Every structure is written in structure tokens, then in C-alpha cells.
Amino acid sequence: MNPDHCEAPDLRQLRIVLVEPSHPGNIGGTARAMKNMGICQLVLVNPPEDWQGEQARVRATSALDVLQQAQVVDSLEAAIAPCSLVLGASARLRSSRWPQMPVDEAAALTLGRAQQGDAVALVFGREKSGLTNAELDLCHALLHIPTNPACSSLNLAAAVQVVAWEIYRRHLGDEKPVSTTFEGAPRVSAEVMEGFYEHLFTLLQQSEFMDPDKNEHFRRRLRKLFNRAGMNQKEVDILRGIFRACQRKMGVLE
């Protein structure tokens, strides 16, 4: 999924993820916005059936290659599985339950991590309702684009264009990336971390420490804690070994 236009190694590490986009035209417009800024990987979570239809092709114009090579998946988890940094775009500032950063800082962090060879996902939600809380929980931080309060909602493709431009101007050297040390993102893939969290939450339920039906807030706090730790694969393996030892002692290891 690397069209000819995506020659820069750092930009090849980036993927734009659209979660359940409803308008094919917005998908085509996103493809064009991406190609304008040298980004090639487009991933669509449950797009409409006609996502490659005439509206999409007209809006994509010279970016048909990005549109045609888009990957379609059935969940956000699948879309971000290979990525060690996942940033979700939010149309408004959220509560403190999720780390947040302005778009310029997010762009600098994104490029810095990509230049180190890390896969990075930039996630954009539904046109009308954005991302759900459960989907936001899968992101390491939220990025916010300041807009006029009297007309604050950006078109989906326009939002992608703003974020992509912030990344591309740093890629060109107009501004140097900031430090890639971010207390909120591990150095392993989202797939590895989801396996870690599933193991942890299972253990906490088996030990009756956590009620499986009433602990959304507690789960979110644990995610923030371990994301902030920035664990590598060895550290994940050590902790999961401890979890298995506890389960073995409890007689619940499957």
C-alpha cells in the first residue's frame, strides 16, 4: 500500500484512519488531501458500500491511486493494530480523561516517531458524531484543531488536510520535530497493548478486584497509566508473565 507518490520513508509510516465515514465524497476528498501532503496509507473502518463510487472519484481527482489502494477493515482495533502511536482527532476539547494536544504539537510528535520507524495512526471519526468514548480509549492522545466557535465543525477532508499539512511542513524542514518522548504512548503496537489490556482486565475480574460491568472509568485510568509508562516488548512480556503466575496460583490459567 505504497503508491509511487509516497517516497519519503517517514511519511510511509503514517496512516489516516476514517471511522465509519458516511459520504463517499469525503473519502475521495481525504485521499486528495493525503496525496497533496505525500501521505499514502488510507484505512477505512466500515465505509459505505459505494465508497469508491463516482462522488469519491470526482473528489479524489489526481489521487485515485490512494483511493483505490485504501484498506477496508471492520473495526478500529484492526485499523490501528500495527501502530505504536495512535492519535484521535476531536472537533472539541474533551474532559481530562484523555490526554490532549494542539494539532501542531501532534504533528511534530507524529513526524518524530515516524522518523524513528514507528507506525503512526491518525484517526478521524464520523462526520456527525465523531469518535465514541470506547474508540477514544484506543487512542494515546487527542489532537484538536482550533476553529471559530461560531462555526467550529470542519469538513472531514478539510480536517485531514490541516493535520497533513502540519506534518508535511515539518517533513520539508520548515520546523524541526519536537522531542519524540511523549508520556502517553508505548513503544509497542496497538495490537500488543490490546492483548496486554485484555490479559490485565481478565486477571482483575478473575481475582474479583474489578466488576466487569461497572468499571469503565477504572479501565480508562489503567490504560492511561500503562500508556504513560511507554513500555517496550520486554516489559510487556514481564508483566504478562506475572499475570500468568497469578492466574496459575489462583487455578484459573486457561
Phi, psi and omega in degrees: 000050181233084179301164184301329184289343186262074186268334184288126182302323182291319180291335177292343180279352186262144172226138173263126181246123175253121182265114177048054175295141185260340185246118178305326179299324178292328177292315177297318178297324177295317178302317179293316179301321179295311183295326174308325186250017171075018179259134191246337187267113176246126179238130183245127177261112178050060178285168176294160184301325183263036186294341175254019183286189187301318180301317180294317182293321179296316181289330181286329183043253186281006181247032180297331179296320178296316180298313184291332182263009178299144178264135179250128179228169184255005178203155176295325178303317179292324183293326185256003188311316183278357193265139177260353173226125181231118179244130180257136179274134180233135181285345181218159175291135184258181176290169186288002180294340177239135173300143182226153178209152176291160187297325181292321177292320178297320180295319179295317177297316180303310182293320179300316179291321178297322179293340175272001178093007179279141173280134185233136176246134173248116192252129179240137186269190182296149182302320186266325189238356178070216181259143176285166177300320179297323178288323177296328178296337179277352180265146178281334177198163176252141173252144185232132177258112179296135179220170177297121181303334180286342178206075194272343187274121177272145168302146184305309181295326178294320178297317177299319181299316181298312181295316180297322179294319178300321179290316186293323181292331174285324176301323179285348178098007178297325175219142179281145175299148176283178177306141180272004177279109182234120180281081181172000181219126178286175179253024173238169185289160176300325179298317178296316181293324178294323174297321177298312182295320178300318179295314181298312183293325176298314179299317181294328176286319180297327179275359182062022175283331186230130174282121185297340185259353189226028187229036178300315181296318180295318177300318181296320179295321178294320177300314180298319181299308184285329173297318181297332180292339178060048187292148171261179185298320181298318180292322175299316180298320180298311182295320179291331173296321176295318178301315181296322179297319177296317180295323179296317180295326180280348181076027182240009181289123181275000000 
